Amino acid sequence: MRVSFDWLKDFLETKIDIVKAQGFLTMSGLEITATTDIEGDHVMEIEVTPNRPDCLSILGVARELSAASGVSVKLPDSVRKNYMKKGNARGGAKIEILDKNACTRYVGCVMKNVKVAPSPKWLSQRLSAMGARSVNNIVDITNYVLFELGQPLHAFDLDKLEGKRIIVRRARKGESIVTIDGINRPLDSNILVIADAVKPVAIAGIMGGKATEITDGTKNILIESACFDPVVVRKACRQLGLASESSYRFERRVDQGMIFASSARAQELVKEIAGGKSDGKISDAGSCPEKEKEITLSPDEIPRILGVDIGQEKIKDILKKLNLNPVKKKNKIVVTVPSYRTDLGKDIDLIEEIVRLYGYDKVPSRLPSFTPQKTYRLEKKTVILENEIRKVLCGMGLNEIMTYSLTSRNAIEHLGVSLENLVSLKNPMSSQQEIMRPSLLSEMLETLNWNLNRKNTLLQLFELNKIYVINKATGQADELMHLSIGICGSKPGNWKEKPREMDFFDLKGVIEILLDHIGARDYKIEKTAHPSLKENLSISINVSGKACGVFGEVKEDTARKFDIKRKVYVAEFSLDDLLGCANLKKTSRALPKYPSVKRDIAILLDDTINASGIYDVIKEEARELVRSVDVFDFYKGQQIQEGKKSLAYTIEYRSDERTLNDKEVNEVHKKVQDALAKRLGAQIR
């Protein structure tokens, strides 16, 4: 906002230097962004924050300068005598408010036998300094009061008002108005208008109409000073694509106590510059000015919030400079907030005002103390696990990706995931961002497709990110950390190996290495069913009977829905469940003292028996003596009857207490063979 320094000095009891004034204003929060000399006047560009509409006037800036510098503010007599005053509803102007929510107060005064003419030089110069053009003395006076006091005014040609009356109402269907800029604007019931007995004559809080504007032939006028609802004005501005100095202030809320005083100030200036006289008293329809609110402040809160001890006398002095009239009651300070300080509502607002004028530069810089809580420790463990996972997967050649948390409903449907308990946006920006993802797999498949379309033939990706589901117990959305892995494409060959397509066992190997590195214990790999994965290649990782993750080959029809024509292998894990079975503490153990003995075993058994069942039988029979079980041969086909498979294992036996002899090993190995035959129906080959 522009501020004329010459005009500003009119409100100060003592002269002050421009440089000092700029320093005081900037340090108190009103930043001076530029200064321009216009006809010998220093015009300052001031950055005013949206919460300080009281500073959108010369008087408001003068109050700030007074509080920062200690120089007293002086007001015109007409303003000082009429501030916070309520007039009589039955004055010289006939006013009727039909929408009292949109217009809480309307003050009007009638002045007759005015002489419309060009403004005196001092008036036009001050308006020019503020960036406004001079029109005529009456219009210029309304603009002058707006810039001076922050209260928008409007002057009507009284003789052009049908019925010589003002009605504040909503526009009716089919009505329109030609505003003073000469444009015909259609109206509807969303827009508040000022009307006479027949038609709208102004758009409330924004702009007047051409039909009742002040012209050279105007003799009698009605001056409006009102309070309109900020939301109503803002919506009308957006709908009409129209804005003005008045709407800018109404949108941010005007001072209720200044409405009557502004009208009196305009009346005083009209008599001085344009002659004429008042016709009856000022009419004042609507509610009375709101009672000034009180806020109680505890001085003990100030050092706790600011970290610096400001003496109580200094605090009271700052509050006095802000016209807050502090009164000490027991161990509290009670202040009375002027009507123009709409931004002050709580004690924390007062503390902000105190430090603003005390000086932010006087507050020492230091780090706040921090005491870790239990929840923090839990989060720290999760962070450690995430870092370990990243380290392992990146070490195996996987690349980390990061995708959007929002996805489309189609992507969720393509996965075959249940559409229940989804976190949906009420007003999504697009159909691609309407759901908070319940799984990382949809975005993983989208990323794989994006890379395949750009001829990236070897893809090994992972993502650590959150998913979102509705908690049935609380009805609130839960954020859960998940890990997804996706592999696809061809591995290049070398001097020893030929190029080959990545397969299920590549993914299985990645997962087993990861679980081993994070110290996962007592987990089982079991066959499961998943809507996105093939029936025979869908595997879950179970801990204590609970699935903490799933991996496998994506179904061909699911892959096609994501426009992928190659075999794709994916996995998804819950980090909370992984954390439950992981052991992030690094341990070490001595090398075995005693040698191990290996025995091979070849068996023929039903194709329906899975590998984990065979491992369980071997470990249960050999107990602590078995150290490893490794498959080295698998065969299905000719010479093996249909529904059967041939497997060959190497079993390693070792004791930590002694060297095993052949007899002991043979006995244990025989028990394993018998158990496989009895419990699984295996034939020993």
N, C-alpha and C positions, 0 to 999 in steps of 0.2 A: 504494500500500500504506500502511496505517496504521502509525504507529510511536509508542509511548508514550515520551515524553521521560524520565519517571521511571525506566522500565525501562531505557532506553538508558544512563542515568547509572550503573546498576549495573555496566556493563562498562567504565567508564572509571576510570583511576587518579586523575584530578584532576577536580574539579568544573568545569563550563563553563556559561556563560550561554546561555540558549535562543536569543537573537538571534544571537550569534556562531556557535552550532552550525548554525543555519539558513543563515547566510551561507556557512560552510565547505562544507556539503553541497551547496548550490545551485551554488557556483562549481566544485565538483569533478564536477558532472554529475548529482547526485541532486536534481532540482528540487523544492522545497517548494511545492506548489500551494495548500495551505490549512493552517490551524492552528485547533484547537478545544480549549477547556478542558472536560475531563470530570472532575468531582470533584477539582479542584485539579491535575490532570495535564494538561500540554500535549501533545495528540495531533496529530501532523503527518501530512498526506497527502503521500506522496512518489511522484513519477513514476519508476518503475524501467523501464529499457529491456530488451527481450527478451534481449539478450546478457549480462545481468548477474543470473543467478539467485542468485548468492551474496549479493545485497543484499535478497533476500526473507526477511529475518530480522532480529531485533534485533542479533544478533552481526555480521551482514554490514554493517549500517548503521554499527555502532560501529567496525568496521575502516575504513570509508571516512572517518568523522569523525576517527579517529586519524591516518590518513595525511595528511589535509588540515590538521589542527590541531597535530599533534605530540604529542597526549595519548596515553599508552600504554593498551592494552587489557588488561583482566584477565579471566580465564576461571574458571568454577567448577572446582574440583579434579577432579571426576569427568570433565569434558570434557577438561581439559588432560592428564590421565594416560592417557586412552583414545583420544585422537585418532590416527588412522592406524593403529589397532591391529587385529589379526586374532585372533579367538577360536578356540576348538576346535569343530569341527563336532559333536562328541558332548557336548553340554551337557545341561541339564535338559529342553530341549524337543526333541521328535522332528520333524525337518524333512527334507523330500524335495523337491528341485527337479527337475521333469521337463522344463521348457522353460528351459534355461540361457541362451538368447539373449534371451528376454523378461524373465527375472529373473536378473541376474548375481550377486546376493547377497541372502541372507535371514538376519537376525539375530533370534533369539527368546529371551526369558528368561521363566521360570516363577516366579511369586510366589504363595505360599500364605498363607491366613489373613489376607487383607486385609479391611479394614472399609470397605465402601462407604457414603459419607455425603455431605452437602452440602460443597462446598469452603469453605476458610477465606476470609474477606473479601478479603484481599490478592490471592488467586488469582483469584477471580471478578471483582474490580475490574480486574485487568490484562487478563483476557480480554474484558471489556466494552469497555475502551479500544480493543482491537483489532477490535471489531465482532463478537465471538463470544459466544454465550449460554452460561451455566453449566449443565451437565447433572448431573454428580456428580464427586466428587474424582478418580476413576480416569480418566474420559473427559477431564476438564479438564486433567489432567496431560499426557496425550498431545497435546492442543491447545496447552498451554503450551510444551512442548518444540518443537513445530512452529514456533510464532511466534518462540521464542527462538533456535533453532539452524538452522531452515530444513529440518529433516528430518522428514517426515511419519511418524507412528506410529499404530498401531491396537492396541487391547486386546480380547482375546477372553475370554469366560467359559470357562475351561479345562474345567470339568465338562460343558459342553454340546458339546464337540468329540468326535465319535465316534472312538474309538481313541486319544484324547489326543495327536493328531498333526496336523501341517500338511503338506499337499501342494500345491505350486505347479504348476499345469497349465493347459492350455487347456480351456475349457468343452466339454462334450459335447453332441451333438445332442439337443434336447428338454429340456435342463436349464434351470432358472430359479432365481431367488433373490428373496426379499423383502428389500429393503434397509432400513436403519434408518429411512428416511422412510415405511415402510409400503407401498411400491409393489412389486408383483410384476413382475420384469423378465425377459423371455425372453433366453436366452444362446445363443451359437453358438461355433464354433471360432476366430473372430476375437478373442474376448475371453479375457483371462488372468484366472484366478480363484485364490483361496486356498480350498482345500478341506480337509475332514477326511477320514476314511477312507471316507465315504459320499457326501457332497454338498458343493457350494460353500457357503462361509460368508462370503465377501467378494469384491467385484470389485477385483482388484489395482490399487492406486494410486488408487482412486476413492472407494469407500464400502464399509463393512462390512454384514453381514447382520443381520436382525432376530433370527434364531434364536440367535445367540451373543453378542448385545450385553450390555454390563455393566448389571446391575440391582441393586436393593437386596439381593437374595438371593445375589449373587455372593460366593464365598469365595476362589476360586483363579483366577488370571488368567494369560494368556500375552500378552506385549507384543511386537508385531511392529515391526521396523525394517528396511526393505528398499530395494533399488534396482531399479526397473522401467524397461524400455525406453521412452523418451519417445514414440516413434511408436506403439507398442502402446497406451499409455495414451491418447494423443490420439485414435486411431481409435475406441477403445471409448467415449470421451466423446461423440464425434460420433454414433456409432451408437445409443447409449442416450439421447442428449439429457440427459446428466447431467454435472455438474462439481462440484468441491469445492476447498477450500483445498489438499488433498493433491494432486489431479490437476494443479492450477495449477503446483505446484512440480515434480512428476515430468515434466510436459510440457517443462519447461525444463532438466531434468537436475539431480540433487541431488549433493551433495559426497560422493564415495566414502569420504573419510577420516572423515566425521562419522557414518556409519551405526552403528558399534559404540559410539562415544562418546555418541550420543543415547540408545541403549538403556541405557547405564550411568547417564546423567543421569535418565532416567525412573525407573529402579530406585531411585535415591537419593531422589527426590521422593516416590515411593510409600511408602518406608519412613518418611519424615519425616511425611507427611500421613495415610496410610491404614494404617500399621502393616504387619504381615506380614513375611515373610522370603523370601529367594531360595531356590529349590529347585534346587540344583546350579548349575553354571556357565552363563554365557550361551552359547547355541548359535549358531554362525556357519557357515552353509552357503554355498557358492559361491566365487567367486574372491576373491583378496586385493586390497587397495587398489592401484590402479595406481601405479607408481613415478613420483615427481614428475619432470616433464620439465625439460630445460634448454634455454635459448635464448641464443644468442650475439648480442651487439649490438656494432656498430662505432660508436664515438663520432663518427666523421667523418660518418656518415650523418645524424646529428641536425640539424646546421646546414643540410645539403643539403635535407632534407625540410621543416624548419620555417622556414628562412630566418632563424634567430636562433641565436646561439652561446651555449649553456648550459655553464657550466664543469663539468668532470668530477666535481669534488667535490659539486656541487649535484646532478648526475645520480645519483651513488651514494647520496646522502642521500635522494632521492625514492624510489629503488628499495628502500632499506632500510625506509622508512616503509610501503611496500606489501608488506613481508614477502617480498621476492624474493631476499634474501641475495646481493647482487651480489659477484662475485669478479673482480678484474682479472687477465687472462691475456694477457701481451704487450701488444698494442695493442687488445685486445678486452675486453668486459665480459660475463661469463657469469652468468646468473641462474638460480635454481631456482624453478619456478612451483608454488605451493601447489595442492593438489588442488581447492580451491574456486574457483580462477580458471580455469574452463573456456574463457573467452573469449580467453585469451592463448595464441597458437600460433606467432607469427612476430616478428621483430625490429620490424616496423612497428607491431605491437600495443604493444610496449614504448615506442616513440616516442610513440604516442598517450597512453599513461599518463603519460609524463614531462611532456608539454605540458599535460595536463589538470591536474596538480598544480602545475606551474610557473606556470600562469595564461595562459589564452588572451588576456587583456587586455594581457599583456606582449609579445605577438607583434606586431611592427609590420605595418601594413596597407600593401601596395604591390602594384602590378601585376606579374605575372610577365613575364619577357623572352620574346620570341617571334621565331623565325627562320623566315621563309617557306621552304617546301620546293618542289620542282618540282611535286609533286602539287597543292600549294595554288595555284600559278600557273595550272595547268590548270583547276582548279575556278573560279578567278577569271575566266578567259575565258568559261567556261560561264555564270557569273552575269551577266557583261556582256551576253552574247548574250540571255539570258532577259530582262533588263531592256529591251534594245532591242526585242525581240519584243513585250513588253507595251506599250511606248510606241507602237509603230506600230499594233498592232491596236486598242488603246484609242482612238487618234487617229482610226481609221476607224469608230468607233462600236461596236466589239465589246465584249462584257462578259466578264470572266474568271470562270470557275467553278472550284470545287475539290470533287472527289468522293472517296468512300472508295476505299482501295486494294484492298479486298476486294469481290468480286463473286460472282455465282452461276454454277454450271456451265451453267444454261439460257441465260444471257445470252451466254456464250462460244459455245455451240452455235448460237444465233440468228444470230450474226455469220458463222458458217461457218468460223471459225478452227480450225486443227488443235488437237486436244486433247492432243497430245504436248508434252512439256517444260513442262507447267503446274506452277506452285508451289501445291500443295494443302495445306490445313490438316488436321492429323490429328484435331483436336477442335474443329470450327467451332461457333460459338455458334448459327448458324442456317444454313439452306440458301441464304440470300441472301449469306452471307459465308464461303463455303467455298474460294474460289479467289483467289489474288493475281493481279490482272488482267494478262493478257498484252497488252492493247491498251486505249487510252483511248476507243475508239469505242463500246463497250458502255455505258459510263457517260455519254458524250455523248448517245447516243440516249435513254437513260433520262431525262436532264435535259430534253431537248427535249420528250419526251412529257409530263413533269410540268408544264412550262410551257404547252404547248398545251392540256392539260386545264383549265388555269386562265385560258383565253382570252387568253393573251399571243400576239398574232398576228405580231409582228415579232421574230424570234429570230436574233441574231448572237452566237455564243458561242465562247470558246476556253478551253483548259486547258493549263497547263504542269505536268506531273506525271510520276511514275515508273511504269514497267511492270516486270513481273517474269517472267523466263523462266529455265529451267534451262540452264546452259551444258553442252553435251554433252562438251566436253573435260575440264572440271573436275568436273562433276557437282554443282556448287554453283549457287545462284540468283544471277543477275545483275540489278542494278538499272539500268535504262536510262531516261534522261530523254527524254520525248516531248512533242510539241505536237499537240493536236487542235483542229480548227475545225469548227463546225457552224452552218449557216444554214438557215432555214426561215421561211415565212410571206409576208406581203404588205407591200410598201413603200407607204406612204401617198402620195397624189398631191399636187400643188401647182398653182399657177396655170399652170405650163408643161407639167407631165407628169401623165398619168393614173395612178391606182393600178395596180400590177402585182405579179405573183407574183415572188419572187426566183428566180433560175435559176442554171444552171451557170456562166454567165459572171460573175455576181456573185462567186462563190467564186473563180473563176480570176483575176479582177481583184485580189481581196484578196491572193491568194498571190503574184502577180507584183509587186505593190507591196511586199509584205514582203520578197521575195527581193532586189528592187532596193535597198531601204533597208539591208539588212544586208550589201550588197556582194557578193552571190553572183555568181560568174562561171562561165562555161563549163558551164552546166547545160542540159539538153535536156528538153522536154516531149514525152512519147511515150505512145502508147496502150498500155495494159497490161490484165491480167486480175486481178480482185480478187473474193473470194467474196461480199463485201457490196455491191459496186457494179455498176451496169448495164454491159453489155458495151461499148456504144459511147460511154459516158460515164465511163470509168474511165481515169484519166491518172496517169502516174508522173513524178516529177521525178528525172532521172538525172544524176549527176555522175561523170565518168570511168567510165562503164559500170555504175555501181552506183546502185540506186534509194535515194534518201534520204527519199522521201515519196510519198504517193499521195493523190489526191483525185478526187471525182466524185459522181454521183447515186446514192443508196442504192436498191437493188432494192426493188420494191414488196412482195414477199413478206417480205423482211427487215424493212422498215419496219412491216408489219402485225404481225410477231412482237413488236415493241416498242410495239404499239398506236398506231402513227402512221399516219394516213390521208392525209397530205399529202406532197408532194414534199420530200425532204430531201437536202441536199448536205453532205458531210463531207470532211475531210482529216486526215491524220495524218503527222507527220514525226519522224524521229530527230534529236535535237539534236546528237548526236555527229557525224552525217553533215553536218548543216547547218554545224556549226562548221568542218568540213574545207573547205567551199567558200566560207565567208563571209570577208569582209574588213572587220573592225570599225574599222580605222583610217580616219578621215575624211580625204579628199583633196579638193583643189580644182584646177581647171584654167581657163586663160584662155578667154575667149570667142573663137569662130573669127574669124580675120582676113579670110577670104575667103568670098564668098557661095556659097550652094548652089544647085543646079539640080534641079528636080523633073520627073520623067517618069511618065506613067501607062501601065499595061499591063493589058489585059483578055485573059484566057485561058479556053479551054474544055478540060477534062481529065477523066479518070476520077474517079469519086466515091471510089475507094479510096485515092487519094493524099492524104496528110495535109499539114497546113499547114507543119510543120517541114521536110518534104522540099522544099517550094517555097522556103522561106527559105534553106535550105542551098545550093540551086543558085544563087540570086541572089547570095548573099554570096561564093560560091566564084568566080564569074565576074567580079563587080565588084571583088572584093577590098577594098582599103583605101579605095576611092572611095565605096562605098555607106555611108550614114550611118543610114538608117532604111528600113524596109519596112512600110507600113501598108495593110491591107485596107480598102477603102471600099465594096465591093459584093459581094454573094453572092446567087446565084440558082440555084434548081432548080425545074423544073416545065414548063409549056407552053413550046413553042418550043425546049426543050432535050431532047434524046433521053434516054431512061431510062439510068441508070448514069453520067450525066455531070453536071458542075456548072460554073457560070460564076463566075469570080472576077476582081475588078479591084483592082489595087494601085497605090499611089503610092510611087515609089522616089525617095529623096533622095540626090543625089550631091554630094560636096564634097571638095576637096583642102586639106590643111593647108599646102601649099607655094606654091600659085598659084591664080589664077582660071581655072576651066575654061571653055573655049569650046564652042560648039555642036557642032563637029565631034568633039571628044573625047567629049562626053557621048553623042552619037548612036552613035559606034562602040561604046562600052561597053554602051549600052542594046541595040544590035543583038546583041551577044554574049550578053547575058542572054536575049533572045527566042529566039535559035537554040538555046541550051543547054536552055531549057525545052521547046522542041519536040523536040529530039533525045533528051534524057534522060528526060523525063516524058511524051512523046507529046502535049504540049499544042498546041492550035490557037490561034494568035494572032488575036484578033478586031479 
